[in-house]
Amino acid sequence: MNTSTIAPLTTLPKNLPLDGAIAITLQDGVMIFRASQNIQQRIESLLDKRAETPLTETEEQELDDFEAIDDYLSFVNRMIRNNFLLENIAKTQPEIQHGA
């Protein structure tokens, strides 16, 4: 996946609760967005089931949708972290004097 663009989502998983789907944590002073514990458990359940038996078409689609959401969260987290790092670099570097 390109780090500066991301493909548009066409749908959200039908089982995705719109409230409580995302957890926010702090990592090195930066907010990080992750799938909630309930969503992570659902993903693990689907992966465990897939290891034993084939998933239904609906379950495969749900897992694919969760992967797309994970791509979005990773993208957002990267953008936030990169912006945070750039701002901190700008604050710590002395200004360059232009001309005299």
MOPAC internal coordinates of N, CA, C and O (Angstrom, degrees):
PM7 1SCF
backbone

  N    0.0000 0     0.00 0     0.00 0    0    0    0
  C    1.4475 1     0.00 0     0.00 0    1    0    0
  C    1.5195 1   109.31 1     0.00 0    2    1    0
  O    1.2310 1   120.58 1   -43.79 1    3    2    1
  N    1.2987 1   116.50 1   136.21 1    3    2    1
  C    1.4534 1   122.86 1   176.90 1    5    3    2
  C    1.5195 1   108.64 1   -67.26 1    6    5    3
  O    1.2310 1   120.12 1   -41.85 1    7    6    5
  N    1.3494 1   117.37 1   138.15 1    7    6    5
  C    1.4577 1   120.10 1  -176.59 1    9    7    6
  C    1.5129 1   113.48 1   -78.40 1   10    9    7
  O    1.2310 1   119.18 1   168.18 1   11   10    9
  N    1.3287 1   119.18 1   -11.82 1   11   10    9
  C    1.4582 1   119.49 1  -177.65 1   13   11   10
  C    1.5276 1   113.24 1  -107.18 1   14   13   11
  O    1.2310 1   119.91 1   170.95 1   15   14   13
  N    1.3149 1   117.77 1    -9.05 1   15   14   13
  C    1.4633 1   120.56 1   177.10 1   17   15   14
  C    1.5208 1   109.28 1  -136.46 1   18   17   15
  O    1.2310 1   121.51 1   -15.92 1   19   18   17
  N    1.3054 1   114.72 1   164.08 1   19   18   17
  C    1.4582 1   119.61 1   178.73 1   21   19   18
  C    1.5259 1   107.98 1  -147.83 1   22   21   19
  O    1.2310 1   120.80 1   -37.07 1   23   22   21
  N    1.3156 1   116.07 1   142.93 1   23   22   21
  C    1.4670 1   120.63 1  -178.68 1   25   23   22
  C    1.5236 1   110.16 1   -68.88 1   26   25   23
  O    1.2310 1   120.21 1   -34.87 1   27   26   25
  N    1.3176 1   117.21 1   145.13 1   27   26   25
  C    1.4658 1   119.31 1   179.07 1   29   27   26
  C    1.5270 1   110.94 1   -69.90 1   30   29   27
  O    1.2310 1   121.06 1   -34.69 1   31   30   29
  N    1.3205 1   115.59 1   145.31 1   31   30   29
  C    1.4633 1   120.65 1   174.47 1   33   31   30
  C    1.5188 1   108.72 1   -79.72 1   34   33   31
  O    1.2310 1   120.65 1   -37.56 1   35   34   33
  N    1.3201 1   116.37 1   142.44 1   35   34   33
  C    1.4635 1   119.41 1   176.68 1   37   35   34
  C    1.5227 1   111.34 1   -98.94 1   38   37   35
  O    1.2310 1   120.60 1   149.72 1   39   38   37
  N    1.3409 1   116.46 1   -30.28 1   39   38   37
  C    1.4662 1   121.00 1   178.78 1   41   39   38
  C    1.5182 1   109.41 1  -149.25 1   42   41   39
  O    1.2310 1   121.34 1   -15.89 1   43   42   41
  N    1.3119 1   115.03 1   164.11 1   43   42   41
  C    1.4602 1   121.84 1   169.39 1   45   43   42
  C    1.5174 1   107.07 1  -106.37 1   46   45   43
  O    1.2310 1   119.89 1   -27.25 1   47   46   45
  N    1.3386 1   117.82 1   152.75 1   47   46   45
  C    1.4608 1   118.69 1   177.58 1   49   47   46
  C    1.5289 1   110.61 1   -57.55 1   50   49   47
  O    1.2310 1   120.75 1   -41.35 1   51   50   49
  N    1.3157 1   116.18 1   138.65 1   51   50   49
  C    1.4689 1   120.24 1  -179.51 1   53   51   50
  C    1.5265 1   111.76 1   -61.13 1   54   53   51
  O    1.2310 1   120.40 1   148.64 1   55   54   53
  N    1.3344 1   116.84 1   -31.36 1   55   54   53
  C    1.4666 1   121.46 1  -179.18 1   57   55   54
  C    1.5231 1   112.76 1   -85.45 1   58   57   55
  O    1.2310 1   119.82 1  -179.47 1   59   58   57
  N    1.3150 1   117.96 1     0.53 1   59   58   57
  C    1.4627 1   120.80 1  -177.85 1   61   59   58
  C    1.5254 1   109.78 1   -76.18 1   62   61   59
  O    1.2310 1   120.52 1   -64.57 1   63   62   61
  N    1.3348 1   116.60 1   115.43 1   63   62   61
  C    1.4631 1   117.23 1   175.48 1   65   63   62
  C    1.5246 1   108.76 1   -72.31 1   66   65   63
  O    1.2310 1   120.45 1   -46.14 1   67   66   65
  N    1.3132 1   116.75 1   133.86 1   67   66   65
  C    1.4589 1   119.17 1  -178.31 1   69   67   66
  C    1.5207 1   111.63 1   -73.56 1   70   69   67
  O    1.2310 1   119.91 1   156.55 1   71   70   69
  N    1.3295 1   117.77 1   -23.45 1   71   70   69
  C    1.4603 1   121.68 1   174.20 1   73   71   70
  C    1.5176 1   108.81 1  -103.94 1   74   73   71
  O    1.2310 1   120.35 1   -47.73 1   75   74   73
  N    1.3126 1   116.94 1   132.27 1   75   74   73
  C    1.4538 1   121.07 1   175.71 1   77   75   74
  C    1.5115 1   115.01 1    80.80 1   78   77   75
  O    1.2310 1   119.48 1  -164.70 1   79   78   77
  N    1.3130 1   118.59 1    15.30 1   79   78   77
  C    1.4630 1   120.81 1  -179.36 1   81   79   78
  C    1.5235 1   112.00 1   -81.85 1   82   81   79
  O    1.2310 1   120.79 1   156.11 1   83   82   81
  N    1.3396 1   116.10 1   -23.89 1   83   82   81
  C    1.4630 1   121.08 1  -175.34 1   85   83   82
  C    1.5207 1   109.61 1  -117.63 1   86   85   83
  O    1.2310 1   120.93 1   -45.36 1   87   86   85
  N    1.3223 1   115.82 1   134.64 1   87   86   85
  C    1.4631 1   122.17 1   174.12 1   89   87   86
  C    1.5249 1   107.77 1  -106.67 1   90   89   87
  O    1.2310 1   120.94 1   -36.85 1   91   90   89
  N    1.3185 1   115.81 1   143.15 1   91   90   89
  C    1.4638 1   121.01 1   178.18 1   93   91   90
  C    1.5191 1   107.65 1  -114.65 1   94   93   91
  O    1.2310 1   120.95 1   -52.46 1   95   94   93
  N    1.3340 1   115.79 1   127.54 1   95   94   93
  C    1.4577 1   121.45 1   177.27 1   97   95   94
  C    1.5210 1   108.85 1  -127.42 1   98   97   95
  O    1.2310 1   121.06 1   -12.98 1   99   98   97
  N    1.3210 1   115.57 1   167.02 1   99   98   97
  C    1.4607 1   120.93 1   174.81 1  101   99   98
  C    1.5123 1   109.01 1  -107.12 1  102  101   99
  O    1.2310 1   120.98 1   -45.68 1  103  102  101
  N    1.3173 1   115.72 1   134.32 1  103  102  101
  C    1.4551 1   121.53 1   176.31 1  105  103  102
  C    1.5200 1   107.35 1  -136.71 1  106  105  103
  O    1.2310 1   120.54 1   -65.45 1  107  106  105
  N    1.3167 1   116.58 1   114.55 1  107  106  105
  C    1.4652 1   122.19 1  -178.25 1  109  107  106
  C    1.5255 1   111.46 1    55.01 1  110  109  107
  O    1.2310 1   120.48 1  -141.41 1  111  110  109
  N    1.3328 1   116.68 1    38.59 1  111  110  109
  C    1.4558 1   121.19 1   177.77 1  113  111  110
  C    1.5135 1   115.10 1    79.43 1  114  113  111
  O    1.2310 1   119.97 1  -172.21 1  115  114  113
  N    1.3224 1   117.67 1     7.79 1  115  114  113
  C    1.4624 1   122.24 1  -178.05 1  117  115  114
  C    1.5295 1   108.57 1  -118.04 1  118  117  115
  O    1.2310 1   120.89 1   -44.34 1  119  118  117
  N    1.3495 1   115.90 1   135.66 1  119  118  117
  C    1.4638 1   119.59 1   175.62 1  121  119  118
  C    1.5259 1   109.67 1   -69.17 1  122  121  119
  O    1.2310 1   121.22 1   -47.22 1  123  122  121
  N    1.3247 1   115.27 1   132.78 1  123  122  121
  C    1.4605 1   122.14 1   178.25 1  125  123  122
  C    1.5283 1   107.88 1  -121.79 1  126  125  123
  O    1.2310 1   121.06 1   -48.82 1  127  126  125
  N    1.3264 1   115.57 1   131.18 1  127  126  125
  C    1.4606 1   121.89 1   179.38 1  129  127  126
  C    1.5254 1   109.20 1   -98.98 1  130  129  127
  O    1.2310 1   121.01 1   -51.86 1  131  130  129
  N    1.3335 1   115.67 1   128.14 1  131  130  129
  C    1.4648 1   121.51 1  -179.81 1  133  131  130
  C    1.5307 1   108.94 1  -134.54 1  134  133  131
  O    1.2310 1   121.66 1   -19.50 1  135  134  133
  N    1.3148 1   114.44 1   160.50 1  135  134  133
  C    1.4650 1   118.65 1   171.96 1  137  135  134
  C    1.5250 1   107.90 1   -64.02 1  138  137  135
  O    1.2310 1   120.57 1   -38.02 1  139  138  137
  N    1.3205 1   116.52 1   141.98 1  139  138  137
  C    1.4673 1   120.57 1   179.59 1  141  139  138
  C    1.5292 1   109.63 1   -64.51 1  142  141  139
  O    1.2310 1   121.28 1   -13.56 1  143  142  141
  N    1.3178 1   115.16 1   166.44 1  143  142  141
  C    1.4592 1   119.89 1  -179.97 1  145  143  142
  C    1.5292 1   110.95 1   -60.73 1  146  145  143
  O    1.2310 1   119.99 1   141.85 1  147  146  145
  N    1.3316 1   117.63 1   -38.15 1  147  146  145
  C    1.4730 1   120.35 1   178.16 1  149  147  146
  C    1.5250 1   111.10 1   -61.76 1  150  149  147
  O    1.2310 1   120.36 1   136.79 1  151  150  149
  N    1.3198 1   116.92 1   -43.21 1  151  150  149
  C    1.4702 1   120.80 1   179.25 1  153  151  150
  C    1.5241 1   109.87 1   -66.60 1  154  153  151
  O    1.2310 1   120.21 1   136.95 1  155  154  153
  N    1.3401 1   117.21 1   -43.05 1  155  154  153
  C    1.4662 1   120.38 1   178.24 1  157  155  154
  C    1.5250 1   110.92 1   -60.03 1  158  157  155
  O    1.2310 1   120.51 1   139.97 1  159  158  157
  N    1.3347 1   116.63 1   -40.03 1  159  158  157
  C    1.4664 1   119.99 1   178.19 1  161  159  158
  C    1.5262 1   111.33 1   -64.78 1  162  161  159
  O    1.2310 1   120.41 1   141.59 1  163  162  161
  N    1.3318 1   116.81 1   -38.41 1  163  162  161
  C    1.4706 1   120.10 1   178.19 1  165  163  162
  C    1.5265 1   110.28 1   -64.64 1  166  165  163
  O    1.2310 1   120.66 1   137.01 1  167  166  165
  N    1.3334 1   116.34 1   -42.99 1  167  166  165
  C    1.4667 1   120.52 1   178.92 1  169  167  166
  C    1.5254 1   109.79 1   -62.12 1  170  169  167
  O    1.2310 1   120.27 1   134.27 1  171  170  169
  N    1.3373 1   117.10 1   -45.73 1  171  170  169
  C    1.4646 1   120.82 1   178.78 1  173  171  170
  C    1.5224 1   110.98 1   -61.29 1  174  173  171
  O    1.2310 1   120.69 1   140.72 1  175  174  173
  N    1.3243 1   116.29 1   -39.28 1  175  174  173
  C    1.4655 1   120.66 1   178.15 1  177  175  174
  C    1.5277 1   110.91 1   -61.57 1  178  177  175
  O    1.2310 1   120.80 1   135.12 1  179  178  177
  N    1.3239 1   116.07 1   -44.88 1  179  178  177
  C    1.4681 1   119.85 1   178.43 1  181  179  178
  C    1.5315 1   111.13 1   -64.83 1  182  181  179
  O    1.2310 1   120.22 1   138.70 1  183  182  181
  N    1.3331 1   117.19 1   -41.30 1  183  182  181
  C    1.4684 1   120.30 1   179.42 1  185  183  182
  C    1.5279 1   111.08 1   -65.95 1  186  185  183
  O    1.2310 1   120.23 1   138.89 1  187  186  185
  N    1.3430 1   117.17 1   -41.11 1  187  186  185
  C    1.4657 1   120.77 1   177.30 1  189  187  186
  C    1.5251 1   110.64 1   -62.36 1  190  189  187
  O    1.2310 1   120.82 1   135.91 1  191  190  189
  N    1.3240 1   116.03 1   -44.09 1  191  190  189
  C    1.4677 1   119.92 1   179.69 1  193  191  190
  C    1.5231 1   110.27 1   -62.99 1  194  193  191
  O    1.2310 1   120.57 1   137.55 1  195  194  193
  N    1.3448 1   116.51 1   -42.45 1  195  194  193
  C    1.4658 1   120.48 1  -178.74 1  197  195  194
  C    1.5248 1   111.32 1   -63.71 1  198  197  195
  O    1.2310 1   120.20 1   150.26 1  199  198  197
  N    1.3339 1   117.23 1   -29.74 1  199  198  197
  C    1.4648 1   120.54 1   178.33 1  201  199  198
  C    1.5272 1   111.44 1   -68.83 1  202  201  199
  O    1.2310 1   120.40 1   154.90 1  203  202  201
  N    1.3378 1   116.83 1   -25.10 1  203  202  201
  C    1.4622 1   120.96 1  -177.48 1  205  203  202
  C    1.5230 1   113.51 1   -99.97 1  206  205  203
  O    1.2310 1   120.76 1   138.98 1  207  206  205
  N    1.3257 1   116.15 1   -41.02 1  207  206  205
  C    1.4662 1   121.09 1  -178.04 1  209  207  206
  C    1.5219 1   108.89 1  -143.78 1  210  209  207
  O    1.2310 1   120.16 1   -21.84 1  211  210  209
  N    1.3091 1   117.30 1   158.16 1  211  210  209
  C    1.4700 1   118.52 1   176.69 1  213  211  210
  C    1.5320 1   110.81 1   -64.04 1  214  213  211
  O    1.2310 1   121.15 1   -37.37 1  215  214  213
  N    1.3231 1   115.40 1   142.63 1  215  214  213
  C    1.4599 1   120.55 1   175.52 1  217  215  214
  C    1.5186 1   109.56 1   -77.87 1  218  217  215
  O    1.2310 1   121.19 1   -24.81 1  219  218  217
  N    1.3176 1   115.32 1   155.19 1  219  218  217
  C    1.4610 1   119.09 1   172.76 1  221  219  218
  C    1.5280 1   107.98 1   -69.38 1  222  221  219
  O    1.2310 1   120.80 1   -14.53 1  223  222  221
  N    1.2990 1   116.07 1   165.47 1  223  222  221
  C    1.4668 1   120.55 1   178.35 1  225  223  222
  C    1.5351 1   110.54 1   -59.53 1  226  225  223
  O    1.2310 1   120.84 1   141.03 1  227  226  225
  N    1.3190 1   116.01 1   -38.97 1  227  226  225
  C    1.4710 1   121.15 1   179.14 1  229  227  226
  C    1.5280 1   110.78 1   -64.83 1  230  229  227
  O    1.2310 1   120.60 1   137.57 1  231  230  229
  N    1.3308 1   116.47 1   -42.43 1  231  230  229
  C    1.4670 1   120.33 1   179.38 1  233  231  230
  C    1.5225 1   111.20 1   -66.97 1  234  233  231
  O    1.2310 1   120.18 1   139.85 1  235  234  233
  N    1.3330 1   117.25 1   -40.15 1  235  234  233
  C    1.4722 1   120.50 1   177.00 1  237  235  234
  C    1.5256 1   110.30 1   -61.35 1  238  237  235
  O    1.2310 1   120.73 1   138.05 1  239  238  237
  N    1.3345 1   116.21 1   -41.95 1  239  238  237
  C    1.4609 1   120.11 1   178.74 1  241  239  238
  C    1.5257 1   110.64 1   -64.26 1  242  241  239
  O    1.2310 1   120.92 1   139.26 1  243  242  241
  N    1.3163 1   115.84 1   -40.74 1  243  242  241
  C    1.4695 1   120.35 1   178.57 1  245  243  242
  C    1.5264 1   110.39 1   -61.47 1  246  245  243
  O    1.2310 1   120.46 1   135.39 1  247  246  245
  N    1.3258 1   116.72 1   -44.61 1  247  246  245
  C    1.4609 1   120.92 1   179.00 1  249  247  246
  C    1.5273 1   110.65 1   -63.97 1  250  249  247
  O    1.2310 1   120.21 1   137.99 1  251  250  249
  N    1.3257 1   117.20 1   -42.01 1  251  250  249
  C    1.4706 1   121.04 1   176.36 1  253  251  250
  C    1.5253 1   111.04 1   -61.09 1  254  253  251
  O    1.2310 1   120.58 1   139.06 1  255  254  253
  N    1.3308 1   116.50 1   -40.94 1  255  254  253
  C    1.4665 1   120.46 1   179.08 1  257  255  254
  C    1.5269 1   111.12 1   -64.60 1  258  257  255
  O    1.2310 1   120.62 1   138.88 1  259  258  257
  N    1.3344 1   116.41 1   -41.12 1  259  258  257
  C    1.4618 1   119.49 1   177.24 1  261  259  258
  C    1.5284 1   110.74 1   -62.97 1  262  261  259
  O    1.2310 1   120.34 1   142.90 1  263  262  261
  N    1.3288 1   116.95 1   -37.10 1  263  262  261
  C    1.4641 1   120.64 1   177.71 1  265  263  262
  C    1.5290 1   110.51 1   -63.67 1  266  265  263
  O    1.2310 1   120.31 1   139.37 1  267  266  265
  N    1.3229 1   117.02 1   -40.63 1  267  266  265
  C    1.4645 1   120.55 1   178.01 1  269  267  266
  C    1.5247 1   110.82 1   -64.34 1  270  269  267
  O    1.2310 1   120.44 1   139.63 1  271  270  269
  N    1.3260 1   116.76 1   -40.37 1  271  270  269
  C    1.4654 1   120.05 1   177.40 1  273  271  270
  C    1.5221 1   110.07 1   -64.52 1  274  273  271
  O    1.2310 1   120.47 1   139.70 1  275  274  273
  N    1.3265 1   116.72 1   -40.30 1  275  274  273
  C    1.4640 1   120.52 1   177.32 1  277  275  274
  C    1.5259 1   110.67 1   -61.11 1  278  277  275
  O    1.2310 1   120.27 1   140.63 1  279  278  277
  N    1.3352 1   117.10 1   -39.37 1  279  278  277
  C    1.4667 1   120.62 1   175.97 1  281  279  278
  C    1.5236 1   110.62 1   -60.34 1  282  281  279
  O    1.2310 1   120.21 1   137.48 1  283  282  281
  N    1.3318 1   117.21 1   -42.52 1  283  282  281
  C    1.4651 1   121.24 1   178.63 1  285  283  282
  C    1.5207 1   110.99 1   -63.57 1  286  285  283
  O    1.2310 1   120.58 1   133.65 1  287  286  285
  N    1.3322 1   116.49 1   -46.35 1  287  286  285
  C    1.4602 1   119.23 1  -179.92 1  289  287  286
  C    1.5209 1   110.82 1   -62.76 1  290  289  287
  O    1.2310 1   120.02 1   139.23 1  291  290  289
  N    1.3191 1   117.57 1   -40.77 1  291  290  289
  C    1.4671 1   121.01 1   177.11 1  293  291  290
  C    1.5178 1   110.80 1   -61.84 1  294  293  291
  O    1.2310 1   120.53 1   138.34 1  295  294  293
  N    1.3243 1   116.60 1   -41.66 1  295  294  293
  C    1.4623 1   121.80 1   178.73 1  297  295  294
  C    1.5288 1   110.43 1   -62.34 1  298  297  295
  O    1.2310 1   120.57 1   131.02 1  299  298  297
  N    1.3228 1   116.52 1   -48.98 1  299  298  297
  C    1.4692 1   120.67 1   179.81 1  301  299  298
  C    1.5250 1   110.30 1   -61.22 1  302  301  299
  O    1.2310 1   120.25 1   134.86 1  303  302  301
  N    1.3203 1   117.12 1   -45.14 1  303  302  301
  C    1.4634 1   120.60 1   179.68 1  305  303  302
  C    1.5275 1   111.58 1   -61.84 1  306  305  303
  O    1.2310 1   120.36 1   138.93 1  307  306  305
  N    1.3308 1   116.92 1   -41.07 1  307  306  305
  C    1.4728 1   120.47 1   177.68 1  309  307  306
  C    1.5183 1   111.12 1   -62.44 1  310  309  307
  O    1.2310 1   120.81 1   135.57 1  311  310  309
  N    1.3260 1   116.06 1   -44.43 1  311  310  309
  C    1.4644 1   120.23 1  -179.15 1  313  311  310
  C    1.5321 1   110.85 1   -63.46 1  314  313  311
  O    1.2310 1   120.44 1   136.57 1  315  314  313
  N    1.3238 1   116.77 1   -43.43 1  315  314  313
  C    1.4669 1   120.61 1   179.07 1  317  315  314
  C    1.5230 1   110.30 1   -63.77 1  318  317  315
  O    1.2310 1   120.65 1   132.35 1  319  318  317
  N    1.3372 1   116.37 1   -47.65 1  319  318  317
  C    1.4690 1   119.78 1  -178.49 1  321  319  318
  C    1.5293 1   110.70 1   -63.45 1  322  321  319
  O    1.2310 1   120.06 1   135.87 1  323  322  321
  N    1.3271 1   117.48 1   -44.13 1  323  322  321
  C    1.4692 1   120.10 1   179.71 1  325  323  322
  C    1.5194 1   111.01 1   -61.69 1  326  325  323
  O    1.2310 1   120.10 1   137.87 1  327  326  325
  N    1.3242 1   117.41 1   -42.13 1  327  326  325
  C    1.4602 1   121.15 1   178.41 1  329  327  326
  C    1.5263 1   110.42 1   -63.50 1  330  329  327
  O    1.2310 1   120.54 1   136.74 1  331  330  329
  N    1.3225 1   116.58 1   -43.26 1  331  330  329
  C    1.4610 1   121.71 1   178.37 1  333  331  330
  C    1.5259 1   110.39 1   -60.07 1  334  333  331
  O    1.2310 1   120.57 1   133.68 1  335  334  333
  N    1.3297 1   116.52 1   -46.32 1  335  334  333
  C    1.4651 1   120.23 1  -179.66 1  337  335  334
  C    1.5243 1   111.56 1   -64.56 1  338  337  335
  O    1.2310 1   120.23 1   137.39 1  339  338  337
  N    1.3218 1   117.16 1   -42.61 1  339  338  337
  C    1.4669 1   120.32 1   179.04 1  341  339  338
  C    1.5228 1   111.48 1   -62.91 1  342  341  339
  O    1.2310 1   120.20 1   138.99 1  343  342  341
  N    1.3239 1   117.22 1   -41.01 1  343  342  341
  C    1.4592 1   120.37 1   178.42 1  345  343  342
  C    1.5211 1   111.10 1   -64.24 1  346  345  343
  O    1.2310 1   120.16 1   139.57 1  347  346  345
  N    1.3302 1   117.30 1   -40.43 1  347  346  345
  C    1.4632 1   120.28 1   179.41 1  349  347  346
  C    1.5193 1   111.80 1   -68.74 1  350  349  347
  O    1.2310 1   120.03 1   143.41 1  351  350  349
  N    1.3272 1   117.54 1   -36.59 1  351  350  349
  C    1.4648 1   120.41 1   176.56 1  353  351  350
  C    1.5168 1   109.56 1   -64.19 1  354  353  351
  O    1.2310 1   120.53 1   135.98 1  355  354  353
  N    1.3255 1   116.59 1   -44.02 1  355  354  353
  C    1.4646 1   120.95 1  -179.57 1  357  355  354
  C    1.5245 1   110.94 1   -62.31 1  358  357  355
  O    1.2310 1   119.90 1   144.46 1  359  358  357
  N    1.3197 1   117.79 1   -35.54 1  359  358  357
  C    1.4663 1   121.45 1  -179.44 1  361  359  358
  C    1.5207 1   112.14 1   -72.63 1  362  361  359
  O    1.2310 1   120.19 1   149.14 1  363  362  361
  N    1.3239 1   117.24 1   -30.86 1  363  362  361
  C    1.4621 1   120.21 1  -174.42 1  365  363  362
  C    1.5185 1   113.81 1   -93.00 1  366  365  363
  O    1.2310 1   119.83 1   162.82 1  367  366  365
  N    1.3198 1   117.93 1   -17.18 1  367  366  365
  C    1.4644 1   120.01 1   179.52 1  369  367  366
  C    1.5223 1   109.62 1   -87.17 1  370  369  367
  O    1.2310 1   120.59 1   -43.74 1  371  370  369
  N    1.3394 1   116.47 1   136.26 1  371  370  369
  C    1.4680 1   118.70 1   177.03 1  373  371  370
  C    1.5258 1   109.96 1   -66.69 1  374  373  371
  O    1.2310 1   121.51 1   -32.63 1  375  374  373
  N    1.3171 1   114.71 1   147.37 1  375  374  373
  C    1.4617 1   118.93 1   178.52 1  377  375  374
  C    1.5196 1   109.89 1   -66.88 1  378  377  375
  O    1.2310 1   120.97 1   -36.93 1  379  378  377
  N    1.3173 1   115.75 1   143.07 1  379  378  377
  C    1.4622 1   121.90 1   178.27 1  381  379  378
  C    1.5201 1   107.63 1   -90.18 1  382  381  379
  O    1.2310 1   120.91 1   -51.68 1  383  382  381
  N    1.3039 1   115.87 1   128.32 1  383  382  381
  C    1.4585 1   120.97 1   179.18 1  385  383  382
  C    1.5179 1   109.08 1   -81.96 1  386  385  383
  O    1.2310 1   120.13 1   -52.48 1  387  386  385
  N    1.3147 1   117.35 1   127.52 1  387  386  385
  C    1.4580 1   122.57 1   178.30 1  389  387  386
  C    1.5152 1   108.63 1  -105.21 1  390  389  387
  O    1.2310 1   120.50 1   -49.42 1  391  390  389
  N    1.3212 1   116.65 1   130.58 1  391  390  389
  C    1.4732 1   120.93 1   176.91 1  393  391  390
  C    1.5202 1   111.39 1    67.34 1  394  393  391
  O    1.2310 1   120.65 1    -2.11 1  395  394  393
  N    1.3087 1   116.36 1   177.89 1  395  394  393
  C    1.4631 1   119.70 1   178.93 1  397  395  394
  C    1.4833 1   111.30 1  -143.05 1  398  397  395
  O    1.2310 1   120.10 1   180.00 1  399  398  397

